[in-house]
Amino acid sequence: MHAIVQHGYGHHAVSAERIARPTPGEGEVLIRVRAASVNHADGVFVTGRPYIARLAFGLRTPRIKVRGRDVAGIVEAVGAGVTQFAAGDEVYGEVDTGSFAEYVATPQTTVARKPSNLTFEQAAAVPVAGRAALHGLRDGGQIRPGQRVLINGASGGVGSFAVQIAKAWGTEVTAVCSAANADQARSLGADHVLDYASEDFTRSTQRYDVVLDNIGNHTVQACRRALTPAGTLVLSSGTGGRVFGPLPLMVWGLLQSLFATQTVRAFVTAPVQPSLDVLRDLIESGQITPTIERTYPLGETPDALRHFEEGHARAKIVIMA
């Protein structure tokens, strides 16, 4: 099969090659990939930055050669013990790695039935970013109807889902993004839009019950100024230094939370399948829709990764296998 293979760190080390097709093991499904999409984690894996990530991925060369986590496709075959799916089922999900390929084998618990009203292209844009937004708001922010919620980084993959989920659950949503993306944020349901280049939400007089920070361009102390006295700051992965990435910011934020009435949380997503089911219900009821900027054929995945890393993406980038 064709796959995007990584032999070292850096975009120069990523190329399209032919490799053996995987075989589903016990409890696994083999998916004929129809589409995948690019996420922040893919850039981390490819570049090996922040460098601390190489402790897990491999110090000099990555131990896992095929990247990609989002997937949408058709079940080609099932391994022993698989009871939830059969060949021919249309699924979407979040695999550990390997979706930048024509086939991927993954545990059945990492996929769910594809939303019936989405194409494979649209469905592939959902799992990683949609789940991050869902868990950030529901589990991290514990949002409730009537609350004021601010999404910092509202036009990216996670942010665009967060705006829609927060609105669907009855909150008053403020989106922070560039002026160029303001109309997009409004179309997704944002009640208010702030241009980060001219308005600093951390210095405004407005206070929010929940702030979801997808960017990490403000200190935790600054973000807390934007919270109500009992408000919650939720830290997504965001950005950070070349060595430790966002880790120092997140650890410092959690430590500060121990001595304040406000809450600071960094979230780790929960089991995959239940959250995919929640997202599917929201999608099929018309409450959220994935936003896609551009699609690339599988062989041009290295170009898609570069485009994403250069910060040009205004929504999800999808890979068509």
SEDOMI-508356 format. One record per residue (C-alpha): x, y negated, z negated; residue in three letters. Coordinates in steps of 0.001 Angstrom, whole numbers, always signed. Layout:
% SEDOMI-508356
xx->X&yy->Y&zz->Z&res->ALA
...
END
This chain:
% SEDOMI-508356
xx->+0&yy->+0&zz->+0&res->MET
xx->+1005&yy->-3650&zz->+286&res->HIS
xx->+1803&yy->-5477&zz->-2945&res->ALA
xx->+3553&yy->-8599&zz->-4188&res->ILE
xx->+6717&yy->-7397&zz->-5903&res->VAL
xx->+9015&yy->-9336&zz->-8243&res->GLN
xx->+12667&yy->-8255&zz->-8512&res->HIS
xx->+13941&yy->-11154&zz->-10615&res->GLY
xx->+12920&yy->-14491&zz->-12105&res->TYR
xx->+12130&yy->-17392&zz->-9812&res->GLY
xx->+9944&yy->-17776&zz->-6744&res->HIS
xx->+12777&yy->-16617&zz->-4485&res->HIS
xx->+12529&yy->-13165&zz->-6108&res->ALA
xx->+8868&yy->-12606&zz->-5170&res->VAL
xx->+7954&yy->-10987&zz->-1852&res->SER
xx->+5403&yy->-8782&zz->-100&res->ALA
xx->+6454&yy->-5123&zz->+130&res->GLU
xx->+5045&yy->-1639&zz->+625&res->ARG
xx->+4941&yy->+507&zz->-2520&res->ILE
xx->+3211&yy->+3711&zz->-3611&res->ALA
xx->-496&yy->+3505&zz->-4334&res->ARG
xx->-1242&yy->+4092&zz->-8043&res->PRO
xx->-3205&yy->+7094&zz->-9295&res->THR
xx->-5827&yy->+6564&zz->-12009&res->PRO
xx->-4958&yy->+8234&zz->-15294&res->GLY
xx->-7312&yy->+9412&zz->-18004&res->GLU
xx->-9897&yy->+6734&zz->-18744&res->GLY
xx->-8774&yy->+4631&zz->-15771&res->GLU
xx->-10397&yy->+3462&zz->-12557&res->VAL
xx->-8596&yy->+2867&zz->-9273&res->LEU
xx->-9818&yy->-381&zz->-7729&res->ILE
xx->-9562&yy->-1320&zz->-4077&res->ARG
xx->-8713&yy->-4963&zz->-4619&res->VAL
xx->-10791&yy->-7367&zz->-2584&res->ARG
xx->-9619&yy->-10517&zz->-4359&res->ALA
xx->-7411&yy->-11706&zz->-7221&res->ALA
xx->-6576&yy->-15170&zz->-8530&res->SER
xx->-3644&yy->-17111&zz->-9936&res->VAL
xx->-3385&yy->-18057&zz->-13616&res->ASN
xx->-940&yy->-19865&zz->-15878&res->HIS
xx->+398&yy->-16535&zz->-17142&res->ALA
xx->+1395&yy->-15529&zz->-13613&res->ASP
xx->+3642&yy->-18575&zz->-13419&res->GLY
xx->+5197&yy->-17650&zz->-16768&res->VAL
xx->+5893&yy->-14117&zz->-15543&res->PHE
xx->+7384&yy->-15264&zz->-12234&res->VAL
xx->+9623&yy->-18036&zz->-13578&res->THR
xx->+10467&yy->-16403&zz->-16912&res->GLY
xx->+9761&yy->-19709&zz->-18660&res->ARG
xx->+9407&yy->-20368&zz->-21492&res->PRO
xx->+12493&yy->-18224&zz->-21974&res->TYR
xx->+11166&yy->-16648&zz->-25156&res->ILE
xx->+8693&yy->-14785&zz->-22929&res->ALA
xx->+11581&yy->-12745&zz->-21506&res->ARG
xx->+11841&yy->-10907&zz->-24818&res->LEU
xx->+8599&yy->-9218&zz->-23799&res->ALA
xx->+8966&yy->-9163&zz->-20001&res->PHE
xx->+12674&yy->-8302&zz->-19636&res->GLY
xx->+15741&yy->-10431&zz->-20304&res->LEU
xx->+17412&yy->-10345&zz->-16874&res->ARG
xx->+14784&yy->-8823&zz->-14627&res->THR
xx->+11075&yy->-8200&zz->-15246&res->PRO
xx->+10228&yy->-4678&zz->-16339&res->ARG
xx->+6882&yy->-4836&zz->-14522&res->ILE
xx->+7266&yy->-5627&zz->-10842&res->LYS
xx->+3724&yy->-6376&zz->-9634&res->VAL
xx->+1974&yy->-9447&zz->-11010&res->ARG
xx->-1684&yy->-10476&zz->-11129&res->GLY
xx->-4372&yy->-10154&zz->-13817&res->ARG
xx->-7694&yy->-11276&zz->-12338&res->ASP
xx->-9311&yy->-8726&zz->-10054&res->VAL
xx->-12528&yy->-8166&zz->-8135&res->ALA
xx->-13057&yy->-5152&zz->-5954&res->GLY
xx->-14606&yy->-1745&zz->-5409&res->ILE
xx->-13938&yy->+1379&zz->-7458&res->VAL
xx->-12059&yy->+3759&zz->-5174&res->GLU
xx->-11648&yy->+6668&zz->-7607&res->ALA
xx->-11926&yy->+7418&zz->-11319&res->VAL
xx->-9704&yy->+9339&zz->-13702&res->GLY
xx->-10701&yy->+12021&zz->-16170&res->ALA
xx->-13051&yy->+10863&zz->-18907&res->GLY
xx->-14416&yy->+7829&zz->-17060&res->VAL
xx->-18144&yy->+7524&zz->-17753&res->THR
xx->-18954&yy->+3877&zz->-17056&res->GLN
xx->-18131&yy->+3665&zz->-13348&res->PHE
xx->-18171&yy->+5722&zz->-10171&res->ALA
xx->-16612&yy->+5360&zz->-6746&res->ALA
xx->-18304&yy->+2570&zz->-4814&res->GLY
xx->-19140&yy->+372&zz->-7827&res->ASP
xx->-18392&yy->-3333&zz->-7437&res->GLU
xx->-16440&yy->-4593&zz->-10445&res->VAL
xx->-14470&yy->-7554&zz->-11746&res->TYR
xx->-12055&yy->-7726&zz->-14618&res->GLY
xx->-8782&yy->-8610&zz->-16274&res->GLU
xx->-6013&yy->-6043&zz->-15879&res->VAL
xx->-2722&yy->-6062&zz->-17775&res->ASP
xx->-891&yy->-6666&zz->-14503&res->THR
xx->-847&yy->-5491&zz->-10893&res->GLY
xx->-3800&yy->-7095&zz->-9084&res->SER
xx->-1621&yy->-8826&zz->-6453&res->PHE
xx->-1847&yy->-5621&zz->-4443&res->ALA
xx->-4258&yy->-3623&zz->-2317&res->GLU
xx->-4982&yy->-1218&zz->-5194&res->TYR
xx->-4675&yy->-1350&zz->-8969&res->VAL
xx->-5325&yy->+1297&zz->-11646&res->ALA
xx->-6647&yy->+0&zz->-14957&res->THR
xx->-8539&yy->+1265&zz->-18045&res->PRO
xx->-12299&yy->+1246&zz->-17528&res->GLN
xx->-12624&yy->-1020&zz->-20583&res->THR
xx->-10888&yy->-3882&zz->-18730&res->THR
xx->-13553&yy->-4241&zz->-16031&res->VAL
xx->-17310&yy->-4764&zz->-15836&res->ALA
xx->-20021&yy->-4848&zz->-13218&res->ARG
xx->-19475&yy->-7766&zz->-10845&res->LYS
xx->-22046&yy->-10584&zz->-11037&res->PRO
xx->-24570&yy->-9817&zz->-8326&res->SER
xx->-24749&yy->-13410&zz->-7090&res->ASN
xx->-20992&yy->-13849&zz->-6563&res->LEU
xx->-18757&yy->-12869&zz->-3681&res->THR
xx->-15563&yy->-10976&zz->-4472&res->PHE
xx->-13674&yy->-14222&zz->-3875&res->GLU
xx->-15766&yy->-16040&zz->-6478&res->GLN
xx->-15745&yy->-13166&zz->-8963&res->ALA
xx->-11945&yy->-12956&zz->-8926&res->ALA
xx->-11772&yy->-16547&zz->-10166&res->ALA
xx->-13662&yy->-15765&zz->-13366&res->VAL
xx->-12084&yy->-13238&zz->-15784&res->PRO
xx->-8930&yy->-14797&zz->-17281&res->VAL
xx->-10004&yy->-18451&zz->-17215&res->ALA
xx->-13633&yy->-17725&zz->-18026&res->GLY
xx->-12749&yy->-15531&zz->-20980&res->ARG
xx->-10282&yy->-18112&zz->-22319&res->ALA
xx->-12960&yy->-20809&zz->-22171&res->ALA
xx->-15559&yy->-18528&zz->-23743&res->LEU
xx->-13391&yy->-17478&zz->-26671&res->HIS
xx->-11961&yy->-20948&zz->-27152&res->GLY
xx->-15411&yy->-22477&zz->-27552&res->LEU
xx->-17399&yy->-19635&zz->-29086&res->ARG
xx->-14824&yy->-18031&zz->-31380&res->ASP
xx->-12310&yy->-20830&zz->-31835&res->GLY
xx->-14591&yy->-23875&zz->-31817&res->GLY
xx->-17749&yy->-22081&zz->-32964&res->GLN
xx->-19752&yy->-24646&zz->-31026&res->ILE
xx->-23426&yy->-25307&zz->-31788&res->ARG
xx->-26162&yy->-27191&zz->-29918&res->PRO
xx->-26060&yy->-30931&zz->-30474&res->GLY
xx->-22338&yy->-31126&zz->-31216&res->GLN
xx->-19936&yy->-33429&zz->-29394&res->ARG
xx->-17285&yy->-31398&zz->-27570&res->VAL
xx->-14230&yy->-32748&zz->-25739&res->LEU
xx->-12388&yy->-30677&zz->-23137&res->ILE
xx->-8828&yy->-31884&zz->-22504&res->ASN
xx->-7798&yy->-30580&zz->-19094&res->GLY
xx->-11332&yy->-30240&zz->-17773&res->ALA
xx->-10557&yy->-29723&zz->-14090&res->SER
xx->-8292&yy->-26689&zz->-14350&res->GLY
xx->-9350&yy->-23061&zz->-14379&res->GLY
xx->-10091&yy->-22818&zz->-18108&res->VAL
xx->-11362&yy->-26381&zz->-18345&res->GLY
xx->-13893&yy->-26080&zz->-15536&res->SER
xx->-15442&yy->-23030&zz->-17196&res->PHE
xx->-15305&yy->-24697&zz->-20614&res->ALA
xx->-17297&yy->-27709&zz->-19405&res->VAL
xx->-20023&yy->-25445&zz->-18034&res->GLN
xx->-20166&yy->-23135&zz->-21058&res->ILE
xx->-20258&yy->-26032&zz->-23520&res->ALA
xx->-23075&yy->-27642&zz->-21547&res->LYS
xx->-24990&yy->-24354&zz->-21232&res->ALA
xx->-24883&yy->-23996&zz->-25007&res->TRP
xx->-26416&yy->-27399&zz->-25637&res->GLY
xx->-23484&yy->-29625&zz->-26561&res->THR
xx->-22650&yy->-33160&zz->-25441&res->GLU
xx->-19567&yy->-32709&zz->-23265&res->VAL
xx->-16734&yy->-35163&zz->-22656&res->THR
xx->-14277&yy->-34121&zz->-19954&res->ALA
xx->-10704&yy->-35435&zz->-19796&res->VAL
xx->-9131&yy->-35202&zz->-16341&res->CYS
xx->-7693&yy->-37348&zz->-13566&res->SER
xx->-9807&yy->-39933&zz->-11763&res->ALA
xx->-9545&yy->-37791&zz->-8631&res->ALA
xx->-11314&yy->-34937&zz->-10428&res->ASN
xx->-13958&yy->-37010&zz->-12208&res->ALA
xx->-16746&yy->-36205&zz->-9747&res->ASP
xx->-15984&yy->-32512&zz->-10023&res->GLN
xx->-16228&yy->-32674&zz->-13825&res->ALA
xx->-19581&yy->-34464&zz->-13608&res->ARG
xx->-20875&yy->-31914&zz->-11118&res->SER
xx->-20045&yy->-29171&zz->-13624&res->LEU
xx->-22194&yy->-30860&zz->-16251&res->GLY
xx->-19921&yy->-33238&zz->-18168&res->ALA
xx->-21899&yy->-36018&zz->-19867&res->ASP
xx->-18859&yy->-38296&zz->-20063&res->HIS
xx->-15565&yy->-38315&zz->-18160&res->VAL
xx->-12314&yy->-39913&zz->-19338&res->LEU
xx->-9429&yy->-40623&zz->-16959&res->ASP
xx->-6352&yy->-39505&zz->-18878&res->TYR
xx->-4216&yy->-42071&zz->-17036&res->ALA
xx->-6171&yy->-45029&zz->-18409&res->SER
xx->-8007&yy->-43721&zz->-21494&res->GLU
xx->-6357&yy->-41962&zz->-24434&res->ASP
xx->-9016&yy->-39960&zz->-26258&res->PHE
xx->-6807&yy->-39710&zz->-29353&res->THR
xx->-6962&yy->-43511&zz->-29787&res->ARG
xx->-10658&yy->-43952&zz->-29105&res->SER
xx->-13231&yy->-44727&zz->-31789&res->THR
xx->-15310&yy->-41762&zz->-30621&res->GLN
xx->-15162&yy->-38661&zz->-32809&res->ARG
xx->-15811&yy->-35092&zz->-31725&res->TYR
xx->-16932&yy->-31977&zz->-33542&res->ASP
xx->-14727&yy->-29784&zz->-31349&res->VAL
xx->-11715&yy->-30578&zz->-29157&res->VAL
xx->-10494&yy->-27844&zz->-26800&res->LEU
xx->-6958&yy->-28749&zz->-25738&res->ASP
xx->-5855&yy->-26932&zz->-22592&res->ASN
xx->-2919&yy->-29239&zz->-21867&res->ILE
xx->-841&yy->-29827&zz->-24996&res->GLY
xx->+113&yy->-33362&zz->-23951&res->ASN
xx->-726&yy->-34828&zz->-27368&res->HIS
xx->+537&yy->-33898&zz->-30808&res->THR
xx->-1750&yy->-32014&zz->-33152&res->VAL
xx->-1821&yy->-35045&zz->-35436&res->GLN
xx->-2967&yy->-37255&zz->-32557&res->ALA
xx->-5694&yy->-34815&zz->-31533&res->CYS
xx->-6969&yy->-34645&zz->-35094&res->ARG
xx->-7620&yy->-38400&zz->-34977&res->ARG
xx->-10328&yy->-37642&zz->-32420&res->ALA
xx->-12104&yy->-35179&zz->-34730&res->LEU
xx->-14889&yy->-35723&zz->-37205&res->THR
xx->-13836&yy->-35102&zz->-40832&res->PRO
xx->-14934&yy->-31463&zz->-40535&res->ALA
xx->-14099&yy->-31073&zz->-36849&res->GLY
xx->-12172&yy->-28290&zz->-35138&res->THR
xx->-9208&yy->-28495&zz->-32769&res->LEU
xx->-8723&yy->-25427&zz->-30584&res->VAL
xx->-5310&yy->-25026&zz->-28969&res->LEU
xx->-5151&yy->-23120&zz->-25722&res->SER
xx->-1824&yy->-22019&zz->-24223&res->SER
xx->-1095&yy->-25423&zz->-22724&res->GLY
xx->+2421&yy->-26449&zz->-21823&res->THR
xx->+5623&yy->-26919&zz->-23771&res->GLY
xx->+9384&yy->-26689&zz->-23669&res->GLY
xx->+11437&yy->-24396&zz->-21447&res->ARG
xx->+12567&yy->-22199&zz->-24347&res->VAL
xx->+9611&yy->-21783&zz->-26708&res->PHE
xx->+6751&yy->-23205&zz->-24625&res->GLY
xx->+3674&yy->-24225&zz->-26660&res->PRO
xx->+4570&yy->-21991&zz->-29630&res->LEU
xx->+5998&yy->-24735&zz->-31917&res->PRO
xx->+2956&yy->-26960&zz->-31306&res->LEU
xx->+553&yy->-24149&zz->-32120&res->MET
xx->+2400&yy->-23002&zz->-35246&res->VAL
xx->+2701&yy->-26563&zz->-36552&res->TRP
xx->-991&yy->-27130&zz->-35919&res->GLY
xx->-1989&yy->-24028&zz->-37837&res->LEU
xx->+217&yy->-25037&zz->-40779&res->LEU
xx->-1339&yy->-28511&zz->-40877&res->GLN
xx->-4784&yy->-26954&zz->-40938&res->SER
xx->-3997&yy->-25383&zz->-44313&res->LEU
xx->-3946&yy->-28820&zz->-45963&res->PHE
xx->-6859&yy->-30594&zz->-44249&res->ALA
xx->-10648&yy->-30516&zz->-44098&res->THR
xx->-10348&yy->-30295&zz->-40337&res->GLN
xx->-9633&yy->-26941&zz->-38727&res->THR
xx->-6909&yy->-26179&zz->-36193&res->VAL
xx->-7117&yy->-22861&zz->-34384&res->ARG
xx->-5103&yy->-21108&zz->-31721&res->ALA
xx->-7143&yy->-18358&zz->-30168&res->PHE
xx->-6377&yy->-14915&zz->-28852&res->VAL
xx->-9024&yy->-13439&zz->-26586&res->THR
xx->-11082&yy->-10488&zz->-27770&res->ALA
xx->-11748&yy->-7149&zz->-25988&res->PRO
xx->-12280&yy->-7655&zz->-22280&res->VAL
xx->-15477&yy->-5880&zz->-21307&res->GLN
xx->-17946&yy->-7476&zz->-23773&res->PRO
xx->-16862&yy->-10991&zz->-22805&res->SER
xx->-17107&yy->-10136&zz->-19099&res->LEU
xx->-20696&yy->-9071&zz->-19762&res->ASP
xx->-21429&yy->-12420&zz->-21451&res->VAL
xx->-19903&yy->-14304&zz->-18534&res->LEU
xx->-21878&yy->-12230&zz->-16034&res->ARG
xx->-25125&yy->-13134&zz->-17818&res->ASP
xx->-24224&yy->-16831&zz->-17713&res->LEU
xx->-23327&yy->-16579&zz->-14027&res->ILE
xx->-26391&yy->-14609&zz->-12954&res->GLU
xx->-28638&yy->-17064&zz->-14817&res->SER
xx->-27047&yy->-19930&zz->-12886&res->GLY
xx->-25470&yy->-21613&zz->-15899&res->GLN
xx->-21848&yy->-21346&zz->-14747&res->ILE
xx->-20235&yy->-21116&zz->-11319&res->THR
xx->-16530&yy->-20636&zz->-10538&res->PRO
xx->-14821&yy->-23487&zz->-8708&res->THR
xx->-12291&yy->-22526&zz->-6046&res->ILE
xx->-9810&yy->-24886&zz->-4454&res->GLU
xx->-8145&yy->-22643&zz->-1925&res->ARG
xx->-7674&yy->-19046&zz->-828&res->THR
xx->-4531&yy->-17304&zz->+436&res->TYR
xx->-4089&yy->-13914&zz->+2097&res->PRO
xx->-2196&yy->-11354&zz->+6&res->LEU
xx->+1005&yy->-11751&zz->+2022&res->GLY
xx->+1117&yy->-15475&zz->+1198&res->GLU
xx->+844&yy->-14996&zz->-2568&res->THR
xx->+4369&yy->-16436&zz->-3112&res->PRO
xx->+3137&yy->-19678&zz->-1501&res->ASP
xx->+55&yy->-19646&zz->-3722&res->ALA
xx->+2235&yy->-19256&zz->-6824&res->LEU
xx->+4438&yy->-22165&zz->-5771&res->ARG
xx->+1387&yy->-24326&zz->-5095&res->HIS
xx->+66&yy->-23537&zz->-8561&res->PHE
xx->+3391&yy->-24161&zz->-10305&res->GLU
xx->+3796&yy->-27527&zz->-8590&res->GLU
xx->+618&yy->-28664&zz->-10312&res->GLY
xx->-1332&yy->-29290&zz->-7125&res->HIS
xx->-4264&yy->-27007&zz->-7906&res->ALA
xx->-7557&yy->-28739&zz->-8747&res->ARG
xx->-9462&yy->-25503&zz->-9355&res->ALA
xx->-8871&yy->-21774&zz->-9004&res->LYS
xx->-6535&yy->-20370&zz->-6349&res->ILE
xx->-7732&yy->-17033&zz->-5002&res->VAL
xx->-5764&yy->-14269&zz->-3281&res->ILE
xx->-7674&yy->-12213&zz->-701&res->MET
xx->-6384&yy->-8645&zz->-362&res->ALA
END
